[in-house]
């Protein structure tokens, strides 16, 4: 059952990172077991009052193992129905979990996992599925909350927001990975650009980068630039808006994004 699996999760996670053992785990339907574990723990988490839902590292370990499968076995992700079950679960759980700051690392795992799966999907032929839209909406809200403009204006660097500070060391890498994958999602699922605009992620990010002098680190600058370049490729309105802001911005972090400058047609 779930308790036995809980003890095996660290080993499963380790094995899922290596090709030989991972292939064996696939024949044993390990991803389905991991998805089932997340569903079970979600049921118990859902039933608790807000303060009682303590952090459970085994959920995060299960996500890490699933991430290993998702990154390395894209064909399996496209074919195995357990990933569709996982998608539905993520879209149900994420809007609830984003409001639980003490579970921020789990949320970062959920966001990364969902975006990884989203990147592998074909663009919808008709209207976007409601659960996909729900997931991306919650994911964008979560990703947007990590950084904020420093107090004051102009010369202040971007800061990690108060709600993220305690978890930043653990969640930063997942946050960056999520942004990187979001760039991939924009290219494979162009409808996401509309949501990025509607949800205010684009406006928030551009304003913050134009106002602030620097980002917490080079990696953060690179992933944000990557997403913005993907947005610009897919949306001429966004390209125009960003070009105008960059024309006016002479000292902000935005002005140092060279690839973005080229993408919007500035030298």
Secondary structure, DSSP 8 states (H G I E B T S, - for coil): -HHHHHHHHHHHHHHHTSHHHHHHHHHTTHHHHHHHHHHHHHHHHHTS-GGG----HHHHHHHHHHHHHHHH-HHHHHH-HHHHHHHHHHHHHHHHHTT-GGGHHHHHHHHHHHHHHHHTS---SSS--HHHHHHHHHHHHHHHTTEE--SSSSS---EE-HHHHTTHHHHHHHHHHHHHHHHHHHHH-THHHHHHHHTTHHHHHHHHHHH-S--S-HHHHHHHHHHHHHHHHH-HHHHHHHHHHHHH-SSSGGGG-HHHHHHTT--
